[in-house]
Amino acid sequence: MIQPQKIIIADDHPLFRQALLGTLKPKLSNTNWFEAQTITELEQQLQEHSESDLLLLDLNIPGAHGFSTLIHVRNHFPQIPVVVISAHEDHVTISKAMKYGAAGFVPKSTPVDDIFAAIMTVLSGDIWLPPLFQNSKEDHENCDIASRVASLTQQQYRILMMFAQGLLNKQIAYDLHVSEATIKAHATAIFRKLNVRNRTQAVIAIAQLDLSEAGFK
């Protein structure tokens, strides 16, 4: 069995990560594991380890907006396959995750041994889905906003996520070590790409990519 060199786990639940790593590390003893608990930490890990073999992504890590993180990662790091690991396990969520570029979808209720099997399936170049999943009719809604989010640069996406958190331009400028004028320039570009007029409309637009509470378990 050829072992991957690097795998990133993006999940904010320490107990779940510990349980997962406790099972996977002995099986993949030559693999280096990198952990992220927030979107900011995930971005840092992706920048530093862009040659990673796999990303295990929880769609609900702090700072994420539903599928927008998956879309962003697939657009800017297309070389890294993504396996979504989620507490959402309804068919609509799984269908959308696959449509937006995931290579696999693993419900958190899945036994850890099966998660290992899913990882090895994806690393071999195949798709992995829950055994009971049946493909729904293809859903084309939200494709437009998804493609618009995918067109954002790394910095524009980061600022958009800060807009969604309700941060002011001054706060964002301070956090990113740039001027307010720079943030305003980025905001103008973001609004143009999303085809909206202001930050409120931008946040409403990406809300279309949020996870449905129906099906949350």
N, C-alpha and C positions, 0 to 999 in steps of 0.2 A: 504494500500500500504506500503510494507516494504521499507524503505529508505536506500540507501547506506550510509556508514559512511564517506568514503573518495573518492573523485574524483580528478584526476589531469588533468588540461587543459594545453596542450603544444601548444601554438600559439603565434606568435610575433606581431599580430595586436591588439593593445589595444581596438580599437573601437569594433572589432568583439567579443573580450572576454567580454567587458562590456555589450554588447547587449545580449550575450548568458547568462551570469551570471544574468543579470537583469531579465530574464525570468525564468531561472532555479532555482535560490535561493528561490523564494517564493514557488515554487512547491516542492522543496527538502530542506525544512527549517532546517532539522536535519543533513544535509550533510556538512562536512568540505571540502572546495575547496582549492586546491593548484595550483598555476600558475607557468608556465615556459615559458620563451621567447626565450631560446637558448638550444642547446643540452647539454651544461654544466649544466644549471639550471635544465633541465629535469633529467639528471643523478643524481643530488643531491636530487631531489624530490623522485625519485624512490628508492634511497638508504634509505632515511629517512622514506618513507611511502610505503614500499614494500608490505604492507598488503592492499593497496588501492583496492577499488572495481572496478575501471574503469580508463582507460586513454583515454582522447580525444586528438588525435594526428594530428597536421597539418604536412604533409610530408615536407613542405618547411620551417620549422623553421631554423634560422641561424645555420650553422654547420652541417646540415643534408645533406645526399647524397641520395636523392630519397628514395627508399624502404629499404636502409640499416639500417636506424633507427628502422623501424618496425621489421625487421628481428632480429636485436640485442635485442630489448625489448622482443620479443616473446621467444627468446632463453634464456635470463637471468632472465626474470620475467614472466614465463609462467602462473603464478597464476593470473596475471592482464589482463583481457580482454581489447582489444584495439579497439576503434572506430576511424577510420580515418575520419577527417573532412578536406576536400580539395577543392581548387578552380579548380583542375583538376577533370573533371567528365565524361571523355570519357570511353567507355566500356573496353578498354585495361587496363587503369589505375585501374579501379575498379576490374577487373578480377585478376590482379596481386596482388593488395592489399589483396584480399581474399585468394589468393593462398599462400601468405607469412604470413598468420595467423591472419589477422584482423577479428574481430567478427562482424563488421559492417562498412559501408562506407556511409558517409553523405556529399553530395556536399554542399559547402558554400551557394549556392543559395537556399537551402532548408529552408522553413519557420521555425522559432525557435520552434513553437509548435510541428512540426514534428520531430525536433531534440530531443525534450523531449521524444516523443514517441519512437524514435530510441534507446535512452539511456535505457528506461524502458524495451524495447524488449530484448536488449542485457543482461541487468542485470537479466532478467528472464531465461537466458540461450539459447535464440534463436539468429538467425542471422538477421540483418537488412540490406536491400539493397534498393536503390532508386526504386520506383515503376516501372519506365520505363526501368530499367536495364534488359537486357537479357544476359544470360551467353554465352560468346564466346567459341569457341573451346579451349580446354585447351592448354595453351602455355607452352611448356617445356623449352624454351630457358631461359637462365640465372639461371636455377635451381642449376647448379653446383656452380657458383660463390655465389649464395645465401647461399648454405649450407656451403661454405668455410667461408663466413663472419660470419655466425652463430657460427662457431667453435672458433672464437676469444674470448679471455678473455675480461673482462671489460677494463683493462688497455691497452691491445693490440688494441681494437676497438677505444679507446680514442686517442691513438697515430696515428692510421691510419687516423682518421678524421683530425688530425693536419697535417699529411703529405699532405692530400688533400687541406689544406689551404695554403700549400707552406712553412710551418714553418721549420726552420733548426733544426737539432738535439740539438744544443746548446739552442735554444729558447724553445724547447719542454722540455728539461731537467730542465730548469729554471722554467717554468710554472708548472711542475709536481713535483718539489722539489726532483729530483733524479739526478744521474750522467749521463754524456753523454754515458758512457759505458753501463749503464742500458738501455738507449734508443736504443743503437746499438744492444743489446741482444734481446730486444723486436722486433726490426725491422727484425732481422734474423728470429725470430719465425713467424712473420707476413708474410714475404715473402714465407716461407716454407708452411704455411697453405694456402696461396692464390695461391701457385704454380707459383710464379713470381720471378724475379731475383733482382729487385730493386724497389725503391719507385715510380719511374715513371710508371713502369708496374703495380704496385699495384693500383695507382690512376686511370690508364686506366681501370683496371679490375673492380673496383667498379663503374666506370662511366656507366657500363652496367645496373646498378640498378637505374640510374637517371631517373627522370620523363621525358617523351616525351613532347616537347614543343607543339606538335600537340595536341590539346585538352585542352591546358591551356586557361583559360577564366578569 
